[in-house]
Amino acid sequence: MTNVSKDIKDEVLSKVKSGIPVVELSKQYGIHFRTIYGWLRNKAIGTVSTIEHAKLKRENMELKEIIGMLSLELSKFKKNRRG
């Protein structure tokens, strides 16, 4: 696919930023994954690439989940020590 409209390109890049895998979007839109990675290489968020941004966003969510689980465990532990 040689000519992709700006709207579709922006939509795909937005979905990558939100964490949807490039391969999945490639199949969904019929755009070769290398084309999407090329767009990502050319577009950056500040000094962090779009791919890195999506990766960090996913990692951040996972860490927040871990912190939540550990906080619950700690509160249960404290509750059991008192009682």
RARAZI-V238364 format. One record per residue. PSI is psi in whole degrees, -180 to 180 (999 if undefined). Layout:
# RARAZI-V238364
((PSI) (PSI))
This chain:
# RARAZI-V238364
((113) (-43) (110) (132) (153) (-38) (-45) (-44) (-47) (-39) (-46) (-47) (-36) (-41) (-35) (-43) (-33) (-5) (0) (131) (143) (-42) (-41) (-45) (-35) (-46) (-43) (-42) (-7) (32) (131) (139) (-31) (-33) (-45) (-43) (-34) (-43) (-43) (-37) (-36) (-18) (132) (155) (106) (-120) (4) (132) (161) (-39) (-46) (-39) (-47) (-41) (-45) (-36) (-44) (-45) (-41) (-44) (-44) (-42) (-38) (-38) (-43) (-44) (-42) (-45) (-43) (-37) (-42) (-45) (-42) (-43) (-36) (-43) (-45) (-39) (-42) (-32) (-34) (-37) (999))
